[in-house]
């Protein structure tokens, strides 16, 4: 079959297949459902009096559409200086500056620090719906499924309390088997988005106002569903590449008095026509308790298809349970045969070296203020990332919905997940606070919900922790997961601490502009070059290192972007910046400022990424960011805007020259030359493709501003193995033939990949002039007389005339 080159066509093809099977992968086949989307009764509870006032027994008077948030329904309060933002934004000295006085006025409150919602509410809100349970549901198990609630969810059925769930990153599922009988009932749900018993950290992107917003509501799938009384509670699939098999750990629920003998049937299938057809495996099992974990080994044939970034082959494991007459259930679990591991200081995928080229996703969704739960939205994001040469994404202090995992599985994208916390700036970890237990519980929920996805390759507690005992706590956290689940790699926290017990390091050390370095950094204290790397930085570590949040290179705002904010979040910050520019009489220069700062930003990211790729044995990098981060002071750090669109100064094709599976690298000792010098440049390549490259002849060219080739050459033919710091030879070329000063572009090509660098070459000596040149301080009659004879003159500026040089005097 002809290879599909169009990403969107390719995505459309597999999305159509995914839609057919998604109901099986999420829930049991054949179960009856009642869709709860639509209109719900609603009330806010700003004084937190609803529980004591027994609002669950009353009819709420307002209404709201679900799935959705209060903000997407225009519910909540107008923005004022009393708005209870996370982090007390209006108390900052910066915002109290007199120049911001007009933005603190009623009706004109504008926040300069991040995107601003149309409405805001922090506190309990109540949601209520009347349902009718059919007679056919009698005697069956019943569950309420809320795909994503934000976030503390307390449920009542009629006047009976059911319980509370508070996961920030996984569905809220309530067992209502004993509470719902055939007939009419009232569901009442109280959702509270305040920090209460546990504090994940005010800046955690799971709850922060900085990005997705601290919303209140329920999004994604929302329904009631039946389950057999004897049912499959959980299936976890553990691939074993060496033995060409998987181990399925199946948890079966069996209430007292129900059949103890069950039949389990497994069958793995693939939509890939190259996959070997596998046979079913059947087992008869006697259950002894109300919950039993079965471990079954399933052979995957003689040559199972592997999953990676190049060939993201997926299998579906069908698990069928039958227990007595009329009791049956089937689940379908998507998984991949892959092993994400380490070898020395590098990562491996299925035993082959790989390099993480990653960016962050900080829950930035300006249209809705909450993450999308559809696969197509996430597929587009990963498509854009791949077009810029990336293969990895870190979810900063939050966990996305299931759709993100499904899209990453099909895209072959490696994900790092975090347990919803940034325990810093008012929160700590390891000191005995309720957060300590919450992190374990949340990570358990995440692995249970998403652990089978091959894209789920890395897990950490969260971001940049604080606390007197955080190191000991996080070492124990890493050990716990290493022993419990070998399907992924674990580290303490994003950023720190670096400990030998981790599978890999996440550290901010390897970067061209270290935090606090100021003018002492590589790019500020030394002439431009590309011959440095991080060998000395990582020499002390024995496992892979991922550079944490490199980049952070800001650009000028793109004011054309303001019109794109047509959802719940508005770019009031951009409006302030634009007004300040207009007040200084420079509004016409906005696009020029964007272009100039953007070109510099792209050069800085190129330098950061190439330094990582040049470092022998380096593990990878995580950018902050490929797209803008509109929080914490409006950090416009991306070459893309928050909508994953380019800003007009660099394309994915240009970016992927220096960020890709294969990147030619030139170790330039400098980038400014005189024409009496020799260009001597060692050439390398970083190659982390699907296989080694055979009989490649690297080439190089120097071109001028018109694109004309000034000099060119080639290096020796070679085979290129997987890895980096692979030496290809040296460019040695006299520059004497270049007589005119100007910029030249050095291009190095390796197979189908090329990379470029700007060089500047100047004559070693200035040309002498035979003209009669008059240097004068004023154009008087004497000067005019000389000029009439054909002399050339130089008339210094007014400033120069008032401060003449010694020669002029």
N, C-alpha and C positions, 0 to 999 in steps of 0.2 A: 504494500500500500504506500502511495506517495506520502512523504512526510508533510504534516500540516505545519505551515510556517506562520499562519496567522494565529496569534495568541488567542484572540477573542473567539475565533471559530473553534479552536481547540477546547477552550473553556466551555463554550456552549454545548459541544458534543458530550463532554463528560458530566456537565451539569444535568443534561437531560437524563443520563443514566442514573446519576445520584438521586434525582428527585423520585425515581421509581422505587429506590431501595431505602430512602432515608427513614421512612416510617418503621422499617424493620430494625435498622441499626439503633434507633432511639428507644423503641419500645417493643413490647412483645407483639408478634403477629396475631391478627384476628381479634384483638381486644376491642371492646366497644368503647366509644368515646363520646363525651359531651363537650363540644367546643364552648369555652367560656368567654371568647372574645366578643367585644361589642360594648353596649352601654351597661355601666354599673352605677349604683347609687354611691354617693361620695360625701365626705365632710372632712374639713380640716379640724385639728384639735390643738390650737396654739397654746392653750393653757394646760394641756395634758390632763384633762378631766374625764376623758371618755371611758376609761376602764372603771373608775369609781362610779361614773354615771350610768354604767351598763348600756353603752351605746349599741352593743351587739344585740340588745333586745328591742331596739327601736328601729324605725324606718328613717334612713338618712335622706335628707331633703334635696341635696344637690346631685348632679350626675357627672360622669366622666367616661371617656372612651378608653378601653383597654384592648390590646396591649398599648402602652404609652406611659408617659410620665405626667406629673402635674404640670410641668412647664409646657410640654407639647399640647396640653389641653388648656393653656392660658390660665391655669390655676396658680394661686400663690399671691405674694405681695409685690407691689411695685418696689423698684430699687431706690433706697434712700440711704442716708448716712447711718441709719440705725440697722441696716441689713446685717444679720449675724454671719458674715462671711467666715469661712474657715481661715484662721490666722489673723482675725481682727484687722482687716486691710485698712479700714478707715482710721485706725489709730496710728498708722505709720507717720513718721515725721515728714517723709517725702510727700505724702498726700496732703499734709497740713500746710505745705508751702503756700504762701500767698498767691502764687501764680495759678494754683489749682482751685482758688476760692469759687470761681464761677461754676466749676464742675461739682461743687458740693451743694449747689442751690437746688431747692425742690423743683422737680420737673426737668432738671438738667444734670442729674447725677451721672457722671461717667467715670468708669474705673480705668486708670491708665495701665494697669498691671496685667490684665488678661481679658479674654472674651467675656462679654456680659450677657447674662440671660435676660429674657424679656420679663420673667417673673422669678421670684425666689421664695423658697420656703424650707425651713429647717424645723423638724418636729414630727409628731405623729399625724398620720392621715388615715382615714377610714374608708374602706371599699366594701361594698355590699351587693350581693346578687342573689335573687331567688331562683332555685333550680328545681327540676322535677326528675326524680329517679324512677326509671321504668321498672315494671314488675319483673322483667327478664334479668335484672341485676340482682335479684334476691339470692343470697347465699354466696355471692362472689366477692372477691376482694376489690376494694375501690381506693384509688389514689387521686389526690389533687396534685397536679404538676404545674409549677410556675417556673418557667425557664430561667428568668432572671428577675429577682426582686431586689430593690435597693432601700434598706437592706434588712433590718430586723422585722421579721414577719410573724405576727401572732394571729392565730386562727380560732374562730368560734363556728360551730355548726349549731344553728338555732341559738340556744342560750348556754350551750356546753362548750367550755374551753377545750381545745385540742392540743395546743402546744405552741412553741416558738422556735423558729429557725433563723439563723443569721449569717449564712455563708455569703461572702461577697463575690465568689467566683464560680459557684456551681448552682444547679437548679434547687429550688425548695420543693420537696416532695413530702406530702402529708398522707399517712395511712388513715383512711376514713372508713375502713371496713366495718367497724363497730358503730359508727356514727350515722351513716347514711343508709336508710331503709327505703324501700319503694314509697314514693309520695313526694310531697313538696317540702323543701327545706330552705333555710336562709344561711348563706355563707357570708361571714363578716371577717374581713382581714384588716388588721391594723399594721401599717408600715411606718417605721420610725427611722429617720436618717440622721439621728444625732449620735455623736460619740458618747457611749454610756459605760457599760461594764468593762469593755476592753477598748484600748486606743491603738489602732494600727499606725497612727501618725497622721497629723493634720495635712501633710503634703502627699500622702499616699495617693496614687492616681486611681485607686479603687474608690476613693471617697472625695478627692480634692475638688475644690471649686476652680482650680487652675486649668483643668482640661475638660473632662467629660461633664463636669459639674456634679454637685452633690444632689442628684435628683431623687425624687420620691415617686415610686410607681412600680409597675410590672410590665416587662417587655418579653418578646419572643412568644413561644408556645404557652398556651394557658388553657388547661382542660382537665376534665375528670375522665378516668379510664378504669375499666375493670381489669382484674387480674385473677387467674385461677387460685383457688385456696392453697394448692401446692404449686409453687411458682419458682421461677429462676430469678433470684434477687440480683445476682452479679456474675459477670463472666470476665475474667482477666486472662489474656493470651500472652504467653511468654515464648518468643521465638528462640530456637536453638539451631543456628546455622550450621555448626559443625556436625550435628547429628541429623540434620535435615528433618526437623520435627518441631512441633510446638507443644507446650504444656498448657492445657486449659484448666484454670482453677474456677470451678463453678459453685456458687453458693446457692443452695436450694432451701426455700422456706417451707416448713411443714407444720401447720398448727396441730395441736394435740387432737388425737382421734382421727386424723386423716391418714390415707394410705401411706404405709412406710416403704413399700416397694415401688421404685420408679425405674423407668427406662430412659437412658440418655443416648441420643444419637448425634454424632458430629459429622459434618461434611464441609470441607473447604473448597471454594470455587473461585475462579478468576474470570474476568471479562476479556483478558488478554488471550487471543487465539493461540499464542505460543505456549501457554501454560499447560502443563500435564494434567490430564483429567484424573482426579483423585476419587477414592472410594469411601463410602460411609464407614464410620466406626460406631458400634453399638455396645452399650454396657447396661447390665441390670444391677441396681444398687439398692441396698436396704438402708433407709434413713432411720436414725436412732433418736435424734433430737429435733427441736423446733427449727434449728438452722444447721445445715451440714455443708461443709466445703469438700467438694470432690476434685481430685486431680487426675486428669486424663491426658495421656500422651497421644498425639495425633501425628502420624507420618505425613510429610509433605512431598513425597515422591522422590524421584532420583535427582532432579535438578530444579528445585524451587526457584521461582523468579525473585530477585532481590529488589529491595526498595532503597533508592537514594535520590540525590538531586537530579541525576541524569535520566534515570528510569524509575519513576515512582510507582512501581508495581504494587498493587493492592490485592489482597485476598479477602473474601468474606467467609467467616466461619458460622455456619448454621448450627445452632444448638436447639435440639428438639427434646422436650420433656413430656413423657406420658406417665400418668399416675392413676391407675384404676380407671373405671369406666367413666368416660366423658371429661376427664381432666387432662388437658394438654396445653402446652405453650411452646412457642418457638421464638428464639431471638437470633438476630443476625449481627455479627460483630465484624467490623472492618479492621484489618490489621495489615502489617507489612513485615516481611522477612528482612529484618535489618539488625545490625549490631553497631551502635554508636559507642565508640570506646576511645581509649588513648594508647599511644605507643611512645614512650619517652615524653618529649615535650610537645607532641603534636596529637591532634585528634585523628581518629580513623572512622571511616564508614565502611562496614563490611570488610575490615582488614586493610583498606586502602587509605592512604593519607588524604586528609581534607583540611581546608582552611576556612574558618568562619569569617565571612564578610557580611557583617550584620548592621542593623539599625535598630532603634528603639520604637516601640509603639506605646505611647503614654496616655492611652484612652482619649484621643483627640478626635472628636466627632461633632463639629460645629453645627451641622444641620439638625441633629436630634438631641445632643447633649448626653447620649448614652450609646453603647456599642451596638453595631448591627448584629442581628441574629440570623441573617440569610447568607448562604454560601456565596452568592454572586458578588456581594459587596467585598467580602474578604478575598475572593479570587482576583478581583481587580487590583486590590492592594498588593498582593504577592506578584501579580503580573508586572506591575509598575516596578516593584523592587528588583525583580529579575532583569528587567530591561536596563537597570542601572548597575547590573553586575553582582547583585547581592544573592546570598543563599541562606540567610539567617535573620531571625528577628527575636529581640528580647522584649518581653512585656514587663515594663517598668512598674513594679509594685502593684500589679493586678493580674487577673487571669481572664482571658476572653471567653466568649461563649463557644459552644460546640462547633458552630459553623466555621470559626477560624481554623480549628484543627482539621476539619474535613477539607477545607480549601488548601491548607498547607500540605496535607497528605497527598493530594492530587498534583500539587505544584512541585513537590519534592523540596520543601522548605523546612529548615531546622529551627525549632523553637526553644527558647528559654522561658520558662514560666516562673512566676514569683507568687508567694502566698499572701498577696493582697496587702503587704505592709512596707512602710518606710518608717521604721521605729527610730525617729530622730526628731529634733526640734519640738520637744514636749512629750515625746514617747521614748521608752527604752525597752530593751529586751534582755531577758536573762536575769532580771532582778526580782522575780516572783510575782509580777503583776499578772492579771488575767490574760494578757496578750500571749504570755508564754505558752499556755495551754491551747489558746486559740490557733496559734501558728501550726501546731501539730494537727489539730482537728481540721483546719482548713486544707493543709497539704494532703491529708488523708482523703478528704472529700474530692480534691482535684484529681488525685491519682485514680480514685474509684470511678470518677466520671469520664476522665479523658486518657487514662493510662494506656489504653490499647492503641492509640494513634501513633503511628511511627514518627510523625513530625515532632512529638513531645520528647525531645532529646535531652533536656537539661532542666534542673529544678534548683531553686534557692529559696531561702526563707523570704527574701525581699531585698530592699535597697539600703545601702549605707547605714548600718545599724549604730545605735548608741546604747550605753548601759555599762555599768561597772563590770558585769559578769557576762557580757555578750559573747566573748570569745569562747568561753567554756560551753555556754548554752549552744552556740552554733556548731561547735565541733561535735557535740552529742547529737544534734539534729542531723548533721551529715552522716554520722555513723549509723544512726537509726535507719535512714533511707538506703544507705549502701547495703545494709544487711537485709532489708525488707524487699527491695525491688531493684534488680540489676539491669532493668531495661533502659536506664538513662544515667547520666552523670550528675553529680551533686557538688555544689560548693556552698560556702557559708553564707555570704551575702554579696550582692552586686557592689563592687568597689572595695570592700574589705570585710572581715580580716583575712589576710593571706596565711593559711596554715597548711602544714604538710598532709593533714588528714583529708583535705578536699581532693576531689578528682581533677579539678582544674582551678586556676587562679582567675579572679576578676579584680583587676587593679588599675588605677589611673596612672601609674608610673610611666608606661611607655607611650609617650606623646611628644609632639614637637613644641607644645606650649604647656608646660606643667602648671598646675594651679599655684598661683602666687609667684611664678617665675618672673613676671614682668618683662623688663628689657634684657634679662639674662637668659632667655630661652634661645633655642637654636635659631629660630627664624628672626629673632630681634637682635641678637648679638653677633651673628656671623653673616658673611656674604652668602647669597643664594648658592646652594649646592644640593646634590642628591647622593652623597657617598657615606651617609651615616646610617646606623641602625641601632637596634636595642639589644645587641648581644650581651653587653655588660650588665644591662638591667635584669635580664632573665637568667643569667648564668647561675644564680644561687638557688634556682628552683628546678625540681626534678619532674614536674608535670606541666601540662600545657598552660599557657598564659593568654588570657583574652584582655586586650586593653579596654578599659572601662570608660565609656562616654567620651571618646576622643572627638576632637573637632570643636564644637560649640562656637563656630565662626559665624558671627552675626552679619546680616545685611540690612540695607535700608528697607523700610516698608514699601510694599507694592500697593499703592492706594487704589488701583483698579480692582483690587481684591475685595474691597468693602462691599461691593454689590453682590458678591457671592454668598454673603452671610444672610440668607433669606430664610433661615430656620429659627431655632430657639435661642441661639447665641449670636450676638451682634458684635461687630468690631468697633466698639466705642473707643477702644484704645487707639486704633488707627485714626479715628476721627480727631482725637486730640493731637496726634502726631502731625496730621495733615494741617490742622488749624495753626499749629505752631510754625510750620514751614511757611504757610501763607502769610502769617503775621511778620515774618522776617523777609518777605518779598522774594522768596525763592521757589514759589510753587511750580514754576515752569521747569525747574531742575530736578523734580522728583524722579522721573524716569532715568535721568542721567546718574543720579545718586544710586538708584537701584542697580543699574548696569555696572557702574564702576565698582561698587562694593561687592556685587555678585561675582564679577570676574576675579576679584581678589579672594573671595571666599572659596571659589572653585580651586584656585591654585593652592590654598592652604589645605583643603581636603585632599587634594592630590598628593601633597607633601606628606601628610599624616598617613595616608593609606599606603603609599609606596615605601615609607620607612618600615611599616609593619611587614610588608611583603618581602623586603630585602633582608629581614632578620632571619638567620638560619634557625630552623626549629620553632618558629613562632606559631602560636595557636590561632590567633585571629583577632578581630576588632569588633567593637560595637559602637557605632557612630551616635553622637548626639548632634545632629540627626540627619537623616535623608530628607525629612520634611520638617516644617516649622513646629516649634513648641510654643504655643501662645500663652504661656503661663510664667510665673515667677519673674515678672518684670517684662513680659513679652520677649521671649527669646527666639528671634527670627533666624534660627540656625540652619535651616534647610535650603537645599537647592530646589526643593519642591515646597509648595504651600500646604496648609493643613488639609487640603482636598486632594493631595497627592498629584498635583498638577505642576508642570515646570513653570518657572518665572521668566523664561525668555533669554537667559544668558548661558545655559548649558543644557544639552540634551542627554538622554540616556545613552545614545551612541557615543557621544564624546566622553561622558563620565565612565562608561565601561571600558574605555581604553586603559585606564589605570586601576580599575576595580572589576575583576573578572576571574574566571577560572584560570586563564592564562594571561599573564601580564609581562611583556618585555620591560626590562629595567636597565637604566643607564646610571652608573655610579659617577656622576659628574662632579669633579672636585670643585668646579666653579661654573658659572654660567655667563660670565663676562670675560671676553678675550681681546687681545690685541692680535693683529694679523701677522706679527713676527713670532707668534707662538704656535706650538703644535697641539692639536686636539688629541688628547689621550684619555679615552673613556672606557673603562671595563664594562662589558655588557653581560647581563644576567637575565634569567627568566624565572618567574614563579609559575609553576604549572601544577594545577590541581584539577585536571580534567578527568574524563572517564577512563582514559588509558594513556600510555606514553605516546609521544610523537616520534614518528620514524623518518629518518633521512631529511631533516629540516635544514634549509640553508638560510640562516638569519641575514637580513639585509639592513642597510642604513642609508639615509639620504639627508642632505642639508638643502633646504629650499628657502628662497627669498620671499619677500612680501607678495610677489605676484604668483607664487607657486612654482616658479622655475627651479629646477634642480641645479644647485651650484656645485655640490660634491656628492659622491655616493660611493658605496662599496658593499662588500659582503663578507661574512665570516664563514668559518669552516662548516661543512655539512656535519650534522650530528644527530644522534637520537636523544630525546629529552624524556627523562624519567619523571615520575611524580615527585613533587617536592618544590622547595624554593632554594634561593642562593645557588642556582645551577649556572655555572660560568659558561659563557658562550664564546668568549674571546675579548679582544680589545680593539676599539677604533683608534687608529693612529693616522692622523692626517694633518699636513701643514695647512695653515690658513693664509699663506702668503698671497694666494690668488684672489683673495677677497680684498678689494681696494676701496670699496665704498662702505661707510659706516651704516649699520642697521641691524634689524632683528632677523635672525635666521631660525628656522624650525628644524630641529633634529628629530627624525622619525626612525624608530627601530621596529622592524617587522619580524615576527616569528610565526611562520605558517600564515594562518588567517587572522592573526592578532597583531596589532601595532600600538605603539605608544609614542607620544611626542613631548618634546621639551623646547622651550624658547631659549635661544642663545643670543647674545649680543656681541658683535665683533666690530672693532674700531681700528682704524689705521694706527700703527705704532708711532708715526710721526705726522705732525700737521703739515699740509702742503704749504710751500712758500709762495708768496704773491709777488708778481712783477709789477703790479699796478702801483701808481702813485697814490698813496692813501693819506688823507689829511685827517688828523684827529683834532677837533676843535671844541672849545667850550661854548662858542656862540657863532651864529651865522652872520658875521659882520661883513663889511665891504672887502676886507682883505681876504676872507675865506671865499667870498663869491668870485673874486678875481682869479683865484687859483682853480676854483671849480670850473670856471668857463674854459679853462685850458684842458679839461677832460679828466681831472683828478676824481678819485673816489673819496667820499668823506664819511666819517663816523661822528655822529653827534650824540653824546651820552644823554641819558635821561636827566630830568631835573634833579633827582636825588643824587645821581652820579656827579653832576656838575657842581653840586653843593659840597660834595665830598670827593674831590679828585684824587686819583692815585698819585704817588710820588713822581712817576714818569710823566703824568699829565701836568703836574705842577711845574 
